[in-house]
Amino acid sequence: MAQRGKTLQALKEWLKTLNRSQHWCILISADPDAMASAAALKRIMSSRACADIYRINEITRPDNLAMMRYLHLDIPMWEEGLKEKYTHFAIVDGQPHHHKAFADIPFSVIIDHHPIRQNMSGDGQKDGQKDGQPQFVDIRPHTGATCTIFCEYLRGLGLRPSPTLATAMTLGIRTDTALFERGGGQDDLKAYQWLFSKSNQLLLRRIIRSEYLRSWLPLFTRAFRNLYECRGSGAHAWVGDVSNADLLVAIADFFTKVHGLKWVAVSGLVLKKTVVVIFRGDGSRDIGRLADACFYDVGTAGGHRTLGRAEFPVSAVPQDKSCMEFIQDRLQRRKLRPRKNKA
């Protein structure tokens, strides 16, 4: 509690340095937690300075597109030429080393819940802080979502979020914790309950239900037709050519709702050059280890106990086999290599 009080005080001190002559850019890698956190930071700054929000990535998932549409989140793409337009920069739900687009940006504010790097402490300061380094840093690796941190800020500053902002932040926590199935603690749960009570329930339901695009439905049919059992308790579905990996994720998530199916791998060929395999499981076996064991030698693979991913170039598939046959053979292997400890 003392640490949180110190962080809130550091936030208040930083807010005192803001003025209308400053023009802030809040830069994010857009997902629900990042978009909502950016909106919360803009709300906190609104009475003292102007701020715009930009994203470095395309948004393709239908639920994220629905979130932007229903909650009126206008977040354009970042372009390098915009850098000269702004006097100050902030990053939320990310750190400068997370993407090359962040690398040359002089961030004054960094607020995140991913693991700490570059000797940054979570008390609103940076170790050995010097001129030109961030004014305010709050990084909490044990927090499930960045929106939880911003919920604490809003409450500590006596600010009530609008129903639209509360809805966005509720979605941020819901997504990053997988509704507390994948992570999150008491702080996240309390923040979720507080925000949920102030959110627009109708819009929340609409966004949550917007998981699929109509154009994806034929690919679901293809996945059903190409669903094969693996290792007794799992299954593999080959989808074929796809425009992006998001729909493979959507199909894999759908199969997790099938009773008796302990794990599933859904694969496809993205843009005719990269084979992607999305893994989902119920936790009865380490899915990340399975992904790593089956595809470590042809590309990148790994994940967590209940979700994993493998990617490799289509050139890695032998000419005498189809992609589907190659993946099926790999998944049926009985001996898995020991997983190496990562440094």
N, C-alpha and C positions, 0 to 999 in steps of 0.2 A: 504493500500500500504506500509506503514511504517513497519507493521508486516511482510509482505512478504519479504521486504528488509532485515529485521533482520534474517528471516529464511534462506534466500539465503546466507547471510554472515556466519551463523552458519554451513551451508552445506560446504561452501568453507573452513572454518577452520577445519572441520572434514576431508575433503579430503587431507589437508596438512599433516595429521597424518598417512596417508597410506604409505606403502612401500612394496617392493617385498618380504620381508621376511615373510609377513603376508599371511595366506591362509584363505580366507573368504568362508563361506557357507551362501547362501541366501536360507532360508527355507520358503516354502509356502504351503497353502492349495489350490491346483491348481484349478483355474477357469480362464477365459480369462483375467480378470483384474489383477489377481495375477501373471499369467505367463508373461504378457506383462510388468508389473511393475518390476518384477524380472529381465527381460531382459534389461530394461532401466537402472536399478541400476548397473547391470554388465557392461553395456556400459559406464556409468559415471565413474566407478572404473577402467576400463580396462587399462588406461595409468599409473596407480599407484600401483595396487595390483591385485592378481589373485583371481577369485571368481568362485564357482560352484553353480548351482541351484538344489535344491532337493524339492520333493513334499511329503506330508504325506498321500495323498489320491489317490485312484484309479481314473482314468479318463475313463468314460464310455459314456458320451454324444457324439454322432457322430460329431456334429459341433466342439466340443472341440478337439476331435481326429483329425479332419481335420485341425484345426488350428495348432496343433503340427506337423502334417505331411507336410503341405504345407509351413509352415514358418520355418521348420527345428529346432523346439524347442526340444532339447534333455534334458529332465528333468526326471531323474531317481527317483525311490522311495527311501525315507529316511530310513535308518536303524540305530538303536541305536549304533551299533558298529562303525559307521563312525565318531562319535563325537570327538574321540581323534585325528582324522586326521586334524582338523581345529583349527586355533588359534582365529578366530573371527566369530561371527554369526550376520546375519541381518534377519529381518522378514518384509515382505511387504504385504499390503492388509490383515493384521491380527495383533493380539496382543497376548502376551504370554498366556493369560487366555482363548483364543478361543479354544484350543484343548490340550488334555493331552500330546500329543507328543511335544508340545512347552514348557511344564511346567518347565523342568529342564535345559533348554538351556540358557546360559548367553548372551543374545542378546545385542550387542553393538549399533545396529541401529534398530529403529522401525518406519515404515512409513505406515500410514493407514488412512482410511476415515470412519471407524466405531466408535461408541461412545467411549469416553475416559474412562479409568479405571486406578486406582492406582495413582491418582494425577499427571498424565502426562499432561504437557502443550503442546500447539501446536507451540511453538516458537523455537524448536530445542533443548530444554533442558528439564530436568525432575525436578519438584519441589523438593528442598532439595537434589540435586544431590550429591552423594558420590562416593568414589572409588568403582569400580566394577559394577556401574549402567550404563545405556546406555549413549553412547557418543553423539548420535544424535537421537532426537525423533521429529517427525512431524505427528501429528494426527489431522485431520480436519473432524469432524463429519458432517459438512454441505456441504461437497464436494461429488458429485455423484459417483466418481470413483477415485481410487488411481492413475490411469494413468494420470488423470488431474494434480495431484501434480507433477508427473514426467515430464510431458510436460513443466510445469513451470520451473523445474530444468534445463532441456535441453536448453530451450531458455535463461534462466538466465546465464548459463555457456557458451553460444555460441556454443552449440553442435547441429549438424544437424543429425537427426535420419536417418538410412538407410531406403529404401522402405519397407524392411521386418519388421523392428522395428516399423515404423510408422503404418504399417498395423496391427500389433499385438496390439498396443496401441489404435488404432481406434476401434478395436473389443472390447477391454477392456471397453472403455467408452460406446460403443453401448450396450454391454451386461448389465452392471451394472445399466444403466439408462433406459433400455428397449427402446432405441432410444428416450429418453427424455419423455417417457410416464409415467414412474414410479418415476422419480426423475431427479436431475441434475439442475444446474443453469447456469448463464452466463459464469462462468469460465469453466464449462464442455463443453458448447457449443463452446466457442472460441477455446478450446484445440482440440475438435473434428474437427472443420473446418480446423485448422492448420495442424493437423496430416493427415486428409483425403486427403488434397491436395498433400501430400508427400507419400501416400501409393500406393501399387500395386493394382489397381482397379480390375484386372482380378482375382488375388488371393482372394481379399476381397469378390467378388461375389461367387467364388467357395466355400469358407468357410461358408458364410451366407446360401447358398443353401443346405449345407450338414446337414440337420436337422434330417433325418431319415435313418435307416438302412433297407436294403431290408428284413432282417429277421423279422422286425417289421410289415410288411404290413399285414400278416394274422391277427395280433392283432387289426389293424385298422378295418378290416372286422368284427371281433367279437364285437368291440365297436359300430359299426354302427347297427349291429343286436340287440344289447342290450341297445339301446338308448331309454330312457323313459322320458316323460315330468314330471316336478316337479314344483309345486306351480304356474303353469300357464306360467311363463316366463323363466323357467330354464329347465335343463335336467340332467339326470344321466345315465352314461354308465358304465356297469360292463365289465371288460376285462378278469377277471379270473386270472389264474396262470401266474406270470411274474418273470423274473430273477432279475430285479431291478426296482426302481420307476421312473427312467429317462424316460422310454417309456410312462408311465402314464402322465408325464409332457408334453411330445411331443404331445400326443393325445389331452390333454386338451387345449394346445395352438392352435392346429389345429381347434378345435371347436369354439374358440373365433372369428374365421373368418366367421362363419355362420350367415347370416343376420337374425335378429329377435330373436336370442338366447342371452338373457341378462346375463345368467350365466350357468356354467356347472360344474358338479362334475364327475370326472373319477376315478374309483376305481379298485383295483386289489389285489390279494394275493401274496405278495412278499416272495419268497423262502418257500412257504407253511406254514408260521408262523405269518406274520405280514400283517394286512389289512391296505392299504394306500389309502386315498381319496385325490385327488388333485382338488382344486377349482380354477376356473377362472371366472372373471366377467367383465362387462363393466363399473362398478362404480356406477350403479344405485341403488345398495344395498351394504351393508358392507359384503363382502364375508368372511372376517376373523371372523366376529361375527357369521355368519351362521355356519361356520365350528365349532367354539367353542360351540355354542348352541346345535348343533346336536350330538356332540361326546365328550363333556367335561368329561362325567362321565365314559367313557370306556377307555380312553387313553389320548394322548396329541393332542391338536387341537388349531387352531388360524390362524392368518395371518394379512393381510392388507385389504384395501377396495376392491382391485381388484384381489387379489390372496390369497389363503389359503391352509391349509393342515391339515389332521387328520391322526393319526396312532394309532392302537390299536391291541392287540394280537388276533389271531383268536379264542382263548378260550373265548373271551368276547361275541362271537356270540352265542345266544341260540341254543340248539341242535335241536329244532323243526323248525329252519329257516336256509335258505342258507345265505351266506354273502351278496349276491345281495339283497335278500328280507329284511334283517336286515338294510342295508344302505338305501334302498328305503323307508322303514317305517320311519327311522329317518329323512330323508330329507323332508318328507311330513308333519312333525309336524307343526301345525299352531301356537302354542305358543312357543316362544323362551325365554329362561331364561334371565334375565337381565345380561349384561356383567359386571363382577366385575372389579373394578379399580385395576390394578397391581401396587404393590409397586415399 
